[in-house]
Amino acid sequence: MTATNPFFSPSTLPYGLPPFAEIREEHYLPAFRRGMTEQLAEVAAVAASEDPPTYENTIVALERTGALLRRVSHVFFNQASSDTNATVQEIEAEVSTELAAHDDAIHLDPGLYARVEALYDTRHELGLDAESLRLLERYHTRFERAGARLPEAGRQRLRELNTRIAAACTAFEQNLFAGTKAAALVLDSADELAGLSPGAVAAAAENGRSLGHDGKYVLNLKNFSNQQELASLERREVRERLLAASLGRGLGGANDNRGLVVELARLRAERAALLGHDSHAAYAVADQTAVTTQAVTEMLARLVPPAVANAEREAAALAAASGQDEIAAWDWAYWSEKVRKAEYDIDSAAMRPYFELDRVLTDGVFHAAGLLYGLSFTERTDLTGYHPDVRVFEVFEEDGSPIGLYLGDFHARASKRGGAWMNNLVDQSALLGERPVVVNNLNIARPGPGEPTLLTFDEVNTLFHEFGHALHGLFSDVHYPFFSGTAVPRDFVEYPSQVNEMWALWPEILANYARHHETGEPMPQELVAKMEAAERFGQGFRTVEYLAATLLDWAWHTIPAGADPGDAEAFEAAALKDAGVALPAIPPRYRSTYFAHIFAGGYSAGYYSYVWSEVLDADTVEWFKENGGLRRDNGDTFRRELLSKGGSVDSLTAFAAFRGRAPRIEPLLERRGLTG
């Protein structure tokens, strides 16, 4: 194993692409264990040095530690999300607690912290350049936020809490993965899918076959509450069953997440108090651009009343159209589509033939990046991804010089969790001489044999969004790996990706990729005009759906230490009511028991980030329009001032350098129809 484990030495493939063809599941645990052992030895050598601390022998030395652990972590946690199985899940459960203990062993080492603190106290006398000074300050902050100042009893309790939180997060994620698979809607006949396109029906049949339900039709659930098929399914009872399956995940049975939700909220509150904060939310935002819970609370309070008013107007219109006294949750998307078609003469199903996946990718996403940033992309069929679905592209500057690799993993499969995301497989860093390797994951239904992959416009938008994250990683131009790519505050990280969504409907880009997959004819201009006119339609629903999830996150993570949330469902209901977003027809985008962002991912007390980042995004879209839109000089400015910086500068300082002023909320309010 020692001789053959591919993680034990750096990859020799282009850009350090992991050697996926050689990697086996049995390689992970030995690599994790050796990686942790090696890093602890490297860190111990720094801490035990008899030489006085210097920037080079302490901070730079720490940046160089953990190479093996970084290699295996990047590959493993991408696989745990995109191509998991029982063995991978067992490894994940085992190493998650070990990694929590490993981080504590580093950040709770008094001798190591003493060296960092000594440098921090004299930081302005060291003659450091701006990025190096920021790195020293960020290391000091990281150690303090990790509990380095606590007495030994406090450090011991913190270790226990971190281990329990890590275990609970992994259990939540694995319950959700299993529960989502189990809740897939199995239908006996194609008649029950009336309203879906022939391609979608064929995809459901193919899905049924692949899952062992030959002759039946299976609709997999996406991570969020309102499933896309609700807009098209004609049979009301099928819509009701589909939404019930979605909303019921994690409530009872073998994959019940209610206890874990309460446990995580309580553990995080206790940890925050131990570290000197009133709540987990207060702890979380103190190191974000928001800084205070008051800032977040005030922004959300400003958005809720107009959003709810919009949603109530929409509900009344849908109820009238449907002939019902009030609209039901499982009917909202269906009747919304009917009204949208009647008012704007726009049919979502009629748009799909113009959104073929490969064309959207190459003639849309890549084309926009070429026009704005001068990039070009060459598919590398000689390089192997971690799954046969994965495509590998080499990315080049306008002058032909190489940047890195982009991997695209676009199709849903039983081994992949829901949603869409971006991961780094190699972090850009001048210190380590590494170029970026990034991957985008989506969950687009696989079509039937011989059928094209046709997207909804929401999926088109998601592809542009996730590629915005990829650009953030690819354009990283920092010296230290600490700052690479998307290593920015959580409430800033969504900003560049949201900006990239603007190009999906930019006329020059849309005309290039929105072509009929059979005839090659461009999308008719009248349909494009209708899409643009309908852009604000349904904003009340979408905003309330998002805010309900955000306020749920905020409620769970503003409880004080020692508080007992009680029953998870009762807490959720009370939180939504108290926040003014308890609309029966609009369930939160995520209910607590399948809210992976906050109970399994890194967004605890941070789901507000999407709308916080959208303030910056809407303001930036306004800047692009004011300055001529899709121009190379605009792209160069955005890249230079923001995308290339990673975390090497303060995020809002970078925004101000780009925009020439602090952000304004008015463009967001206008975009979401919240100015009335």
LINLIN-V280253 format. One record per residue. N is the residue number from 1. PHI is phi in degrees with one decimal (999 if undefined). PSI is psi in radians with two decimals (999 if undefined). D_CENTER is the distance of its C-alpha to the mean C-alpha in whole Angstrom. Layout:
N:PHI:PSI:D_CENTER
N:PHI:PSI:D_CENTER
This chain:
1:999:-0.71:35
2:-61.1:-0.70:35
3:-74.7:-0.50:36
4:-106.7:-0.11:34
5:-69.3:2.02:31
6:-69.3:-0.25:29
7:-80.2:-0.29:26
8:-73.1:-0.16:30
9:-140.1:2.68:30
10:-59.2:2.56:28
11:-64.6:2.49:27
12:-98.9:0.05:30
13:-76.0:2.83:28
14:-53.7:2.33:27
15:62.8:0.26:24
16:71.9:0.36:24
17:-51.2:2.23:22
18:-56.0:2.47:22
19:-78.7:1.29:25
20:-58.7:-0.55:24
21:-64.5:-0.38:27
22:-99.5:-0.27:28
23:-80.4:2.28:26
24:-123.5:2.78:27
25:-60.2:-0.55:25
26:-70.7:-0.17:28
27:-81.0:-0.37:27
28:-66.4:-0.98:24
29:-60.1:-0.81:26
30:-58.9:-0.64:29
31:-70.8:-0.73:27
32:-59.1:-0.83:25
33:-66.5:-0.78:28
34:-66.0:-0.68:29
35:-61.1:-0.75:27
36:-66.7:-0.74:27
37:-62.2:-0.78:30
38:-63.0:-0.78:30
39:-67.1:-0.69:28
40:-62.9:-0.65:30
41:-66.7:-0.72:33
42:-64.7:-0.74:32
43:-68.2:-0.70:31
44:-61.3:-0.63:34
45:-65.3:-0.65:36
46:-65.3:-0.81:35
47:-66.3:-0.60:35
48:-89.5:-0.02:39
49:-58.4:2.40:40
50:-85.5:-0.17:43
51:-76.4:2.55:43
52:-57.3:2.56:42
53:-65.6:2.35:38
54:-127.2:2.90:37
55:-59.4:-0.74:34
56:-68.9:-0.81:34
57:-82.4:-0.05:35
58:-121.2:-1.15:33
59:-71.4:-0.90:30
60:-63.6:-0.67:30
61:-61.5:-0.71:31
62:-64.6:-0.66:28
63:-62.5:-0.47:26
64:-85.8:-0.16:27
65:-78.3:2.77:27
66:79.2:0.46:25
67:-61.0:-0.82:25
68:-64.1:-0.77:25
69:-62.5:-0.66:23
70:-63.3:-0.77:20
71:-59.9:-0.87:21
72:-71.6:-0.64:21
73:-62.7:-0.81:18
74:-58.3:-0.80:16
75:-71.0:-0.81:17
76:-64.9:-0.83:17
77:-73.0:-0.42:14
78:-66.6:-0.77:13
79:-65.7:-0.66:16
80:-59.6:-0.47:15
81:-91.8:-0.64:12
82:-103.5:-0.33:13
83:-156.8:1.06:17
84:-86.8:2.96:18
85:-160.0:-3.11:21
86:-61.2:-0.68:24
87:-66.7:-0.79:25
88:-61.4:-0.68:21
89:-67.2:-0.64:20
90:-64.2:-0.76:24
91:-63.0:-0.74:23
92:-60.8:-0.77:19
93:-62.8:-0.63:21
94:-73.5:-0.82:24
95:-81.3:-0.37:22
96:-61.3:-0.74:20
97:-73.3:-0.61:23
98:-65.7:-0.67:24
99:-68.9:-0.63:21
100:-61.8:-0.77:21
101:-65.4:-0.63:25
102:-63.4:-0.81:25
103:-60.8:-0.71:23
104:-64.4:-0.66:25
105:-60.2:-0.56:28
106:-80.4:-0.91:27
107:-81.5:-0.22:26
108:-106.0:0.31:29
109:-82.6:1.95:32
110:-61.4:-0.67:34
111:-66.1:-0.70:36
112:-68.0:-0.76:33
113:-62.4:-0.64:32
114:-61.0:-0.66:35
115:-68.5:-0.76:35
116:-62.9:-0.75:32
117:-66.5:-0.66:34
118:-61.8:-0.71:37
119:-68.2:-0.71:35
120:-61.7:-0.71:33
121:-65.5:-0.42:36
122:-114.6:0.37:38
123:-59.3:-0.58:35
124:-82.2:-0.04:37
125:-103.8:0.03:40
126:-93.3:-0.12:38
127:67.2:0.60:38
128:-82.6:2.57:34
129:-71.5:2.97:32
130:-61.0:-0.76:29
131:-67.8:-0.67:27
132:-68.0:-0.70:29
133:-62.2:-0.75:29
134:-63.8:-0.66:26
135:-62.3:-0.78:25
136:-59.9:-0.78:28
137:-64.3:-0.69:27
138:-69.7:-0.63:23
139:-62.2:-0.77:25
140:-61.3:-0.78:27
141:-61.7:-0.76:24
142:-60.8:-0.78:22
143:-63.0:-0.76:26
144:-66.3:-0.73:27
145:-68.8:-0.41:23
146:-82.6:-0.11:24
147:102.0:0.31:27
148:-61.5:-0.44:29
149:-85.9:-0.12:32
150:-69.2:2.63:32
151:-67.4:2.96:36
152:-58.7:-0.70:36
153:-62.3:-0.72:36
154:-66.2:-0.70:33
155:-64.4:-0.66:31
156:-66.2:-0.74:32
157:-65.9:-0.63:31
158:-63.9:-0.71:27
159:-59.2:-0.75:27
160:-63.7:-0.77:28
161:-63.8:-0.78:25
162:-62.3:-0.69:23
163:-65.6:-0.76:24
164:-66.7:-0.69:24
165:-64.3:-0.77:20
166:-61.0:-0.75:19
167:-65.5:-0.73:21
168:-67.4:-0.68:20
169:-62.2:-0.77:16
170:-64.8:-0.74:17
171:-62.5:-0.73:19
172:-58.8:-0.86:17
173:-61.8:-0.74:15
174:-71.8:-0.63:18
175:-60.5:-0.77:19
176:-65.1:-0.73:16
177:-60.2:-0.85:16
178:-67.2:-0.73:20
179:-66.2:-0.64:20
180:-68.1:-0.70:18
181:-62.7:-0.77:20
182:-67.5:-0.49:24
183:-86.6:-0.01:23
184:-53.0:2.44:23
185:-85.5:2.05:26
186:-101.3:2.14:29
187:-118.2:2.56:31
188:-83.7:-0.49:35
189:-140.9:2.76:35
190:-66.1:-0.42:34
191:-58.5:-0.58:36
192:-69.6:-0.26:33
193:-98.5:0.26:31
194:-52.2:2.32:33
195:108.3:-0.47:31
196:-77.5:2.72:28
197:-69.2:2.74:29
198:-54.2:-0.66:31
199:-64.5:-0.70:28
200:-68.1:-0.64:26
201:-65.2:-0.76:29
202:-62.2:-0.68:29
203:-65.1:-0.67:26
204:-66.1:-0.66:26
205:-66.4:-0.76:29
206:-63.2:-0.67:28
207:-64.3:-0.75:25
208:-59.6:-0.78:28
209:-61.0:-0.80:30
210:-66.7:-0.43:27
211:-97.1:0.13:27
212:87.1:0.28:31
213:-109.9:1.09:32
214:-57.5:2.35:34
215:83.3:-0.06:35
216:-114.0:3.08:33
217:-126.2:2.23:29
218:-121.6:2.22:26
219:-103.3:1.91:23
220:-70.9:2.67:20
221:-91.8:2.40:18
222:-83.2:2.93:14
223:-61.9:-0.58:12
224:-83.6:3.03:13
225:-72.6:-1.04:17
226:-81.5:1.88:18
227:-74.8:2.55:18
228:-59.4:-0.59:19
229:-66.9:-0.30:22
230:-61.0:-0.42:24
231:-75.0:-0.32:24
232:-118.1:-0.53:27
233:-60.4:2.17:28
234:-81.5:-0.53:32
235:-79.4:2.06:33
236:-61.9:-0.69:32
237:-66.8:-0.51:33
238:-71.9:-0.71:30
239:-59.9:-0.77:28
240:-63.0:-0.73:28
241:-64.0:-0.72:28
242:-64.7:-0.80:25
243:-67.7:-0.66:23
244:-62.2:-0.71:25
245:-62.4:-0.70:24
246:-67.1:-0.85:20
247:-71.9:-0.34:21
248:-89.2:-0.02:23
249:-62.6:2.36:20
250:81.1:0.09:21
251:-108.7:1.56:24
252:92.1:2.97:27
253:76.8:-2.91:28
254:-68.4:-0.37:27
255:-112.7:0.59:23
256:-68.0:2.16:24
257:-105.1:0.02:21
258:-61.6:-0.77:23
259:-64.3:-0.66:25
260:-67.6:-0.64:22
261:-59.9:-0.85:20
262:-64.5:-0.76:23
263:-60.9:-0.78:24
264:-65.1:-0.71:20
265:-61.4:-0.74:21
266:-70.0:-0.76:24
267:-63.5:-0.75:24
268:-65.5:-0.65:21
269:-64.7:-0.73:24
270:-65.0:-0.74:26
271:-62.6:-0.73:25
272:-61.1:-0.75:24
273:-63.2:-0.70:28
274:-60.1:-0.58:29
275:-92.5:0.13:27
276:93.1:0.39:29
277:-120.4:2.69:26
278:-71.5:-0.46:27
279:-159.2:2.93:24
280:-63.0:-0.63:20
281:-61.4:-0.74:19
282:-62.9:-0.72:22
283:-63.3:-0.80:21
284:-65.2:-0.85:17
285:-77.2:-0.28:18
286:-59.6:-0.44:21
287:-109.7:0.35:19
288:-112.6:3.11:17
289:-71.7:-0.40:18
290:-68.1:-0.65:19
291:74.0:-0.80:21
292:-126.9:2.65:23
293:-65.9:-0.53:22
294:-61.3:-0.71:25
295:-61.9:-0.74:23
296:-68.2:-0.82:20
297:-59.1:-0.73:22
298:-66.0:-0.70:24
299:-64.7:-0.80:22
300:-63.3:-0.71:21
301:-62.8:-0.56:24
302:-70.8:-0.53:25
303:-86.6:-0.55:23
304:-61.4:-0.93:24
305:-58.0:-0.87:27
306:-66.9:-0.56:27
307:-65.5:-0.78:24
308:-64.3:-0.71:26
309:-60.6:-0.76:29
310:-60.0:-0.79:27
311:-64.1:-0.68:26
312:-67.2:-0.63:30
313:-64.8:-0.73:31
314:-63.5:-0.73:29
315:-61.1:-0.74:30
316:-63.4:-0.72:33
317:-65.7:-0.70:33
318:-70.0:-0.69:32
319:-61.2:-0.75:34
320:-63.0:-0.73:37
321:-65.7:-0.61:36
322:-86.6:-0.19:36
323:76.3:0.29:39
324:-103.1:2.77:37
325:-66.9:-0.66:38
326:-148.6:2.68:34
327:-84.4:2.39:31
328:-87.4:2.74:30
329:-59.4:-0.71:26
330:-76.7:-0.15:26
331:-99.7:-0.25:28
332:-58.3:-0.95:26
333:-63.4:-0.65:24
334:-64.1:-0.87:27
335:-75.1:-0.47:30
336:-62.3:-0.74:27
337:-64.6:-0.68:27
338:-63.0:-0.82:31
339:-66.8:-0.71:31
340:-61.4:-0.72:29
341:-65.6:-0.69:31
342:-70.0:-0.74:34
343:-78.4:-0.64:34
344:-114.7:-0.01:32
345:52.1:0.81:33
346:-126.8:2.27:30
347:-118.9:2.03:29
348:-58.8:-0.68:25
349:-64.7:-0.60:27
350:-71.2:-0.30:29
351:-83.5:-0.49:26
352:-58.4:-0.68:25
353:-58.3:-0.30:28
354:-91.6:-0.02:27
355:-122.7:1.23:23
356:-84.7:2.36:24
357:-52.1:-0.93:21
358:-65.1:-0.62:22
359:-69.6:-0.71:24
360:-60.2:-0.72:21
361:-66.9:-0.96:19
362:-80.6:-0.75:23
363:-92.5:-0.10:24
364:-113.3:-1.28:21
365:-63.0:-0.92:18
366:-68.6:-0.65:21
367:-62.6:-0.75:23
368:-61.6:-0.74:22
369:-64.9:-0.56:21
370:-68.9:-0.79:24
371:-69.0:-0.67:26
372:-84.0:-0.64:24
373:-121.5:-0.06:23
374:79.3:0.29:26
375:-80.0:2.67:24
376:-134.6:2.74:25
377:-133.0:2.31:24
378:-124.0:2.14:26
379:-71.5:2.31:25
380:-106.9:1.49:26
381:-70.4:-0.21:27
382:-81.0:-0.19:29
383:-103.8:2.43:26
384:-101.4:2.33:24
385:-89.4:-3.05:21
386:-83.9:-0.11:20
387:-151.7:2.62:21
388:-57.3:-0.42:23
389:-70.0:-0.37:20
390:-76.9:2.30:19
391:-108.9:2.48:20
392:-116.7:2.24:21
393:-123.8:2.37:21
394:-90.4:2.41:23
395:-112.3:2.33:22
396:-126.2:2.63:25
397:-72.2:2.99:26
398:-60.4:-0.57:29
399:-86.6:0.10:32
400:92.2:-0.10:31
401:-73.5:2.54:30
402:-78.9:2.60:27
403:-111.6:-0.93:23
404:174.8:-2.78:21
405:-120.7:2.49:20
406:-120.5:2.18:17
407:-108.7:2.35:16
408:-117.7:2.15:15
409:-125.9:1.61:15
410:-99.4:-0.40:15
411:-92.8:2.58:17
412:-72.6:2.66:16
413:-158.0:2.87:18
414:-62.9:-0.44:20
415:-90.4:0.03:18
416:-110.5:2.40:15
417:-71.2:2.84:12
418:-73.0:3.02:11
419:93.6:-2.90:8
420:-145.4:2.53:7
421:-163.4:2.98:5
422:-125.0:2.42:7
423:-128.1:2.66:9
424:-89.9:2.41:12
425:-105.4:-0.47:15
426:-140.2:2.28:18
427:-88.9:2.29:17
428:-64.5:2.39:20
429:-165.4:2.17:22
430:-69.0:-0.61:26
431:-57.8:-0.76:27
432:-96.8:-0.02:26
433:67.2:0.62:27
434:-113.1:2.42:24
435:-100.0:2.76:22
436:-77.5:2.50:18
437:-129.9:2.07:17
438:-126.6:2.74:14
439:-134.6:2.41:12
440:-106.6:2.32:10
441:-114.7:2.31:10
442:-125.8:3.11:11
443:-133.2:1.13:13
444:-88.1:2.27:16
445:-59.0:2.36:19
446:-74.1:2.28:22
447:-74.9:2.97:25
448:-65.9:2.90:28
449:-54.7:2.26:31
450:78.9:-0.04:31
451:-91.7:2.60:29
452:-75.8:2.73:27
453:-89.6:1.81:23
454:-104.1:2.34:23
455:-103.3:2.69:20
456:-78.0:2.87:20
457:-67.2:-0.54:19
458:-59.3:-0.70:16
459:-70.7:-0.62:15
460:-59.0:-0.84:16
461:-61.2:-0.70:14
462:-63.3:-0.69:11
463:-63.8:-0.77:12
464:-62.1:-0.71:13
465:-60.9:-0.93:10
466:-64.9:-0.55:8
467:-68.1:-0.46:12
468:-61.1:-0.71:11
469:-62.8:-0.74:9
470:-60.2:-0.74:11
471:-61.8:-0.66:14
472:-59.4:-0.68:13
473:-75.2:-0.75:14
474:-67.8:-0.60:17
475:-86.1:-0.05:18
476:-52.8:2.29:18
477:-139.4:1.20:22
478:-120.9:2.83:22
479:-84.6:-0.71:25
480:-104.0:2.41:23
481:-61.0:-0.45:20
482:-52.6:-0.57:19
483:-103.0:0.10:18
484:-64.7:2.32:17
485:57.4:-1.99:14
486:-87.1:0.29:11
487:-79.1:1.16:13
488:-126.3:2.99:13
489:-55.7:2.55:13
490:-58.2:-0.60:10
491:-86.6:0.23:12
492:-120.2:-0.37:12
493:-66.3:-0.51:9
494:-79.7:-0.23:8
495:-60.9:-0.95:12
496:-62.4:-0.60:12
497:-70.3:-0.64:10
498:-68.4:-0.63:11
499:-60.6:-0.71:15
500:-65.2:-0.33:15
501:-63.8:-0.44:14
502:-60.9:-0.49:18
503:-76.7:-0.25:20
504:-62.4:-0.60:19
505:-108.5:0.11:22
506:-66.1:2.22:24
507:-50.2:-0.79:27
508:-64.7:-0.62:28
509:-78.5:-0.83:25
510:-57.7:-0.73:25
511:-63.7:-0.44:28
512:-81.9:-0.56:28
513:-108.8:-0.42:25
514:-82.8:1.39:26
515:-128.9:2.51:29
516:-61.2:2.31:30
517:-68.3:-0.32:30
518:-98.3:-0.76:33
519:-98.4:-0.35:35
520:77.7:0.04:33
521:-69.5:2.44:34
522:-69.0:2.71:32
523:-57.2:2.28:30
524:-56.1:2.45:33
525:-60.3:-0.56:33
526:-67.7:-0.57:34
527:-69.9:-0.67:31
528:-60.6:-0.79:29
529:-61.8:-0.67:31
530:-67.7:-0.67:30
531:-58.6:-0.80:26
532:-66.6:-0.68:26
533:-66.8:-0.55:29
534:-88.8:0.07:27
535:-59.6:-0.60:23
536:-87.4:-0.17:24
537:-62.5:2.29:25
538:82.9:0.17:23
539:-64.5:-0.54:21
540:-60.2:-0.86:23
541:-59.0:-0.91:21
542:-62.8:-0.67:18
543:-70.9:-0.75:18
544:-66.0:-0.72:20
545:-56.9:-0.82:17
546:-66.7:-0.83:15
547:-62.4:-0.62:17
548:-61.4:-0.75:18
549:-66.0:-0.74:15
550:-60.7:-0.77:15
551:-72.4:-0.49:18
552:-63.5:-0.87:18
553:-53.9:-0.81:16
554:-64.7:-0.69:18
555:-65.1:-0.80:21
556:-61.6:-0.60:20
557:-105.1:0.15:19
558:-107.0:0.09:22
559:-68.8:2.50:25
560:-80.2:2.86:27
561:-59.2:2.43:28
562:88.3:-0.22:31
563:-73.2:2.57:30
564:-110.2:1.91:30
565:-64.9:-0.33:27
566:76.0:-2.58:29
567:-66.8:2.32:28
568:-62.5:-0.74:25
569:-68.0:-0.70:25
570:-66.3:-0.71:28
571:-61.5:-0.77:26
572:-60.7:-0.82:23
573:-61.5:-0.75:26
574:-66.9:-0.69:27
575:-63.3:-0.76:24
576:-65.7:-0.70:24
577:-65.2:-0.83:27
578:-61.8:-0.58:28
579:-82.0:-0.14:25
580:81.2:0.36:27
581:-123.4:0.42:24
582:-86.3:1.25:26
583:-97.9:2.01:26
584:-56.2:-0.55:27
585:-82.1:-0.15:26
586:-127.4:1.53:23
587:-66.1:2.69:21
588:-56.9:2.66:18
589:-55.4:-0.61:14
590:-134.6:2.28:14
591:-81.8:2.87:17
592:-56.7:-0.72:17
593:-75.4:-0.17:18
594:-130.1:0.49:15
595:-89.4:1.32:12
596:-64.8:-0.57:10
597:-50.8:-0.76:8
598:-101.6:-0.36:11
599:-110.0:-0.09:13
600:-135.8:-0.37:12
601:-103.6:-2.77:9
602:-100.8:0.34:9
603:-105.6:0.34:9
604:-60.9:2.25:12
605:56.3:0.46:14
606:-135.5:0.12:11
607:-69.5:-0.33:10
608:-59.7:-0.28:13
609:-56.1:-0.60:11
610:-63.5:-0.79:10
611:-79.0:-0.55:14
612:-61.3:-0.79:15
613:-68.1:-0.53:13
614:-68.2:-0.44:14
615:-59.5:-0.83:18
616:-66.8:-0.72:17
617:-61.2:-0.90:16
618:-62.1:-0.66:19
619:-66.3:-0.64:21
620:-71.5:-0.69:20
621:-59.3:-0.70:21
622:-60.7:-0.72:24
623:-61.4:-0.81:25
624:-58.6:-0.76:25
625:-66.7:-0.67:27
626:-66.3:-0.45:29
627:-109.6:0.40:29
628:95.2:0.06:30
629:73.6:-2.13:26
630:-81.8:1.31:26
631:-123.3:2.55:28
632:-59.5:-0.70:28
633:-66.7:-0.58:29
634:-65.8:-0.77:26
635:-61.5:-0.73:23
636:-62.2:-0.69:25
637:-65.0:-0.82:25
638:-63.4:-0.71:21
639:-65.7:-0.84:21
640:-64.5:-0.81:24
641:-83.2:-0.42:23
642:-127.9:-1.06:19
643:-64.9:-0.55:17
644:-80.9:-0.28:20
645:-80.7:-0.39:20
646:53.2:-2.37:17
647:-97.2:0.27:17
648:-75.6:-0.19:21
649:-133.3:2.79:22
650:-59.6:2.33:21
651:-63.5:-0.78:18
652:-72.9:-0.46:21
653:-65.9:-0.72:23
654:-63.7:-0.72:22
655:-61.9:-0.78:21
656:-63.8:-0.63:25
657:-65.3:-0.63:26
658:-75.1:-0.84:24
659:-87.1:-0.35:25
660:85.6:0.08:28
661:-169.6:3.05:28
662:-71.9:2.76:25
663:-68.3:2.66:23
664:-116.2:2.50:24
665:-85.0:-0.29:23
666:-57.6:-0.72:25
667:-59.8:-0.61:23
668:-66.3:-0.81:21
669:-59.7:-0.70:23
670:-65.1:-0.79:25
671:-58.8:-0.74:22
672:-92.3:0.13:21
673:66.8:0.62:25
674:-109.6:0.37:25
675:-92.6:-0.22:28
676:-74.8:999:31
